[in-house]
Amino acid sequence: MGYKTDMKILYIMFDQLRFDYLSCAGHPTMHTPNIDRIAAKGVRFTNAYTQSPVCGAARMSAYTGRYVSSHGAQWNGYPLRVGEVTLGDHLRDAGVGCWLIGKTHMKADAAGMARLGLAPDSVIGARQAECGFDVWCRDDGLWAEGPDGRYDQKRSPYNEYLKSKGYGGNNPWADFANAATDGDDVASGWFMKNANQPANIDEPDSETPWLTTEAIKFMEATDGPYCVHISYIKPHWPYIVPAPYHDMYGPGDILPPVRDPSELDDPHPVYAAFTQGRVGQTFSKDHVRDTVIPAYMGLIKQCDDQMGRLLDYLDQSGQADDTMIILTSDHGDYLGDHWMGEKDLFHAPSVKVPLIIYDPRTSADATRGTTCDALVEAIDVTATIIDASGQTVPHHVVEGRSLMDYVEGRTPKAPRDYVISEYDYSSHPVGARLGLAPKDARLFMVATQDWKLVHCEGGLPPMLYDLRNDPDELRDLGRDPAYADVRAQMYEHLHAWGLRMSQRVTLSDDDIAAKQAGRKTGVMIGVFEEDDVPADETVCYRVKTPPRS
């Protein structure tokens, strides 16, 4: 396709950014002119789905290009098994660097590395421990601590930065970047009542500008070709943002919640358990939404302004014409829709993600500023980056499909008929609350353009939504006898996906074809007489008996 071998790729991921909280996506009060700048130069995908509505599992799918049940790291803190092939492995095979700036939420398979004798401080060991990336700066951005210690035991480059700037204490992330003040006391961002207060930090020192600065430093110091994953922690909670962003939005900018009392009338047991939990109960209150959502919007606005910094740097440094930009999120945020908070289930606010691809090459000129309504998945980004780097996507390993056909204005040979997302909630309190064994606390979503079905293990009924006639997903038809045929059709899709070839990752179809062609190695199975096979295949056996010593 005439791809430039020196092209750079910025793979930008925001954490917990909803697909519909962008002005280019139609939000009437959330203004994101810089993300809109990227969309105006590229393709915005309107039906992009994450592979899991929880950070760790979603990101491991994004970095491997494989479904959650294929790579096995199914929840936060579940190690990605040693040897799983990642985006960095694929790119380095073609001489393309693959770097990390920010978050991965990856937990290393320390036991597997020890079993194989991989030292964490070796090049190979470090890449195994960092999800295949070479690390410019890793900071997962969640430095909570409690009576049992810290949530994250790794070092925090961001905390080190804050200390170098004079912010005191052992954990300035918690005391300044994610807290306001109440007199002489810390007003923690963990308490959402403080979301309307300004974080007690100079705005340039807050997380999002700090990470952008690190990204610019990287681009100043590094020559292409490379892919750099710029992975922001925001607008993920804690919902608190420094001035001037803390009061840019108010209750008047908040859209009404997408929910209806009928959703709580004989609800599905899994859905009911999530709505009845603390997060669901909290976000069902209007005053909570009025306090939190303006801060969430302020965090997004700050993210958008930092995209402006990146775009301006690319323009001023002359790199805009040879830098591809892919912008997405790992999952969304309910924010009170469907009587839910967090992400956890498969309504659109949680499972759909923003996805914009800008390719500077002339081959993408025909699609600039367009939208694409095709069904696509987060793992397709992995395949797209491999393809855009001039390589053949190894489909026996990468389960995603390249989106370059869409980017370059072609009709794909095999567009998706359905998309898949999975959720293992066995480590979530809901699993125990429902009395489910870990193997049964699992959900599988399959969605087409018209329907969305959620299969629930453990003998529980499915959920079903009519996306054409009920686009807000307010009526669960999973137990309605009138839709038995629809459920059967959706289960056929799920069955076909379940039968996919997902674990034969050491041999490609081309390798199999070569084996089928056969090699003349002298193995004679089912041969009765010499003349039953061509003479050249048995020439090693048509000899005189050699003498014995």
Secondary structure, DSSP 8 states (H G I E B T S, - for coil): ----TT-EEEEEEESS--TT-SGGGT-SS---HHHHHHHHHSEEEEEEE-S-SSHHHHHHHHHHTS-HHHH---STT--B-TT---HHHHHHTTT-EEEEEE-----B-HHHHHHTT--TTSHHHHHHHTTT-EEEEE------EETTEES--S--HHHHHHHHTT--SS-HIIIIITEEEETTEEEETTSGGGTTSB-SS-GGGSHHHHHHHHHHHHHHH--SSEEEEEE--TTSSS--B-TTGGGS--GGG----S--GGGGSS--HHHHHHHTSHHHHHHTSHHHHHHHHHHHHHHHHHHHHHHHHHHHHHHHTT-GGGEEEEEEES----TTGGG--SS-S-SHHHHEEEEEEE--SGGGGGGTTEEE-S-EETHHHHHHHHHHTT----TTT--S---HHHHTT---SS--S-EEEEEE-TTSHHHHHTT--GGG-EEEEEE-SSEEEEEETTT---EEEETTT-TT-----TT-GGGHHHHHHHHHHHHHHHTS--S--SS-HHHHHHHHH----S--SS--SGGGS-GGGSGGGSS------
